[in-house]
Every structure is written in C-alpha cells, then in structure tokens.
Amino acid sequence: MIQLRSTTKVALIGTGFVGSSYAFSLLNQGVVNELVLIDVNKEKAQGEASDLNHGLPFSSAMKIWAGTYQDCHDADIVVITAGANQAPGETRLDLIDKNIKIFKSIVGEVMASGFDGIFLVATNPVDILSYATWKFSGLPSERVIGSGTILDTARFRYLLGQYFSIDPRNVHAYIIGEHGDTELPVWSHTSIGSRPIQKCIKNKPEMPQELDRLFINVRDAAYQIINRKGATYYGIAMGLVRLTKAILGDENSVLTVSTLLNGYYGLQDIYIGVPAIINRNGIREIVELELAEDEAAKLQHSANVLKQAMQPYF
Ligand code: NAD
C-alpha cells in the first residue's frame, strides 16, 4: 500500500545570510512542516536551528533541525544558498570558479541520498549554477529552478511603484536575462495599475530618462547594498519563500526564474531568467513574451555573456 506523506519538507543547504533569512521567513510564513538545515559549518547550522526553534512558541508548528545530506532523501524541495558571496567590487560572474566546485560536491551528496524532488538554487552566479545543478543531478529541467531575476523583478516593481505612487503589487513588470550586469527591463510589457507604461509617460518628456536611471538602480542595487552592509539577503530570502509557496501550493504563478531554454526566445541550452509558470511539478511552462527588437537583442547579448562565462566548465 502506498504511504501518503502529509508533511512538506524543505532541506536548506547553506545557512549564511541568505539561507538563515530564508529559514526565518519560512518560519514566519508557516510554509512547511519540516525544515532541515545543512552547512559545511555544522556549528552554524546548529546555532541557526536552535535560534529558529526558540521562535516556535510564537509561530505555527514546525520541525527544524540541523541535519545531514541523508535528510534530503524525502525532501520536497532542496534549496541551495551555499557558497561564496560577492565581496565589494566583485561581480556575480567572478564567483563561478569557487562555487561550481562547491556545487559539484553538494549536488552529488543530495542525489546520493535518493532525493527526487525539486531543486531551488540561489547561489551566484545563479544562472550558471542552476545549469550546473541540472547537469550534475540528472533531474528533468522542470525540477531544477534558479531564483533568476525574481529579486531584480521585485526591485523593479518596488521602484516603479514608488515612482508612480502605485502599490508595487499593481505593477506588472519583468526583468529578464542574466541575474547580473547584463539583465534588462521589458518595458514593452510593463503596466502600472493596468495602464501600459507608454501611456503613463506620454507627453512627459523627462520620464524616459528618469526611468532609465530607475532601471540602473535596479541593476546595480546589489552593489549599492553590499557597499553599505556587506551582503543582500532579505529580498532574495522572501523571493525564495514566494517560489517555495508557488511550488508547494501548486499555484501556477508566473514568476521570473532561471530555467532551461531550448528554443524559447531563440536561445539554446542555457539557464537564464524569464517568466515561467510554477506549480507542484516545478516549471509548468515558459512564458514567451513578444519582445521589442532592442529587448530581444539585449537578451541575446546577456545569453552570449553567460555562455562565454560557462564555456570553460561545460
Ligand atoms: P554567506 O557566506 O553568508 O553564507 C554561505 C554559507 O554557505 C556559509 O554558511 C558557508 O558555511 C556555507 N557553505 C560554503 N561551502 C559549503 C559547502 N560545500 N557545503 C555546505 N555549505 C557550504 O553567503 P550569503 O550572503 O548567504 O550568500 C550565499 C549565496 O547567495 C552567494 O553566492 C550570494 O552571491 C548569493 N545571493 C544570491 C542572490 C540572488 O538573487 N540569487 C541574492 C543574494 C545573494
């Protein structure tokens, strides 16, 4: 007889700034029943588990512990936030060499546990490490998802909301491409409170330039935050929780993630950020936006930069 599991379980690999913020956010939002924390620094994982457990009297029931890779075998989702982060002045692509080695061992250990769920990757450079996770794991690509431009899209919607004095939840806008310096805004599909942005800026000659500056602030947000406080973590942690909920709740939500493109947007064999429909099976479908000519060219450039960076490794 099949034994039905009614629990939902996340295994989190990497309990640094991003991982521990994600764990805290999961606990606050009551998303899963079980959370296992794994880190090469076992003391850190144990410390985080204790600290989080002490919040349980104020939240919904949940089992949280510091574990080992064997605990991944029945996890619904393995979230990877382990690895080096950007030092001031470093780009995300500068991290590839260090983090790809770490990923080979992490993904190998997770798969050796018998894991058969969905990977969610946030470590940078996230597009390339999502591709690496897909290759190293042998899982179907719909079950290996990178956080991609989910955070950049959130930053974009927040700043547009501020600029037009509209709740960011009523701003529809996407950042696509590399989660990094070559990402791009899709102005052709941006709407503010249901009105196309082209209508909002009509007869306002100062606006196009201001909006270009707004995008630069989105693109360079991580550099600005890292210079000020050393790392960024709350925004991405909440983005990862949003993805966890979309998966476990079988939501069919459209979110900008890093996913394998083979033909969509004219791109082949690459993980890159685009909108996709997410549900209990992972990526249900990629949303192919009809891009303006300059947007399509920028996306192609972004893909070329990623391909060049990953070429020595695959
Ligand atoms: P951090 O240094 O605070 O934490 C990294 C953790 O990984 C540490 O606890 C470390 O012990 C652990 N670790 C290292 N090697 C490991 C291994 N082999 N196995 C298990 N654990 C290991 O870094 P952070 O600020 O939490 O950032 C983590 C990653 O997330 C970085 O690559 C960073 O660039 C990335 N990040 C991504 C986004 C995004 O939008 N995708 C946003 C912010 C940060």
Residues whose N, C-alpha, C, O or C-beta is under 5 A from the ligand:
A	BS01	NAD	G14 T15 G16 F17 V18 G19 I38 D39 V40 N41 T81 A82 G83 A84 N85 Q86 I102 A122 T123 N124 V126 S147 G148 L151 A231 T232 I236
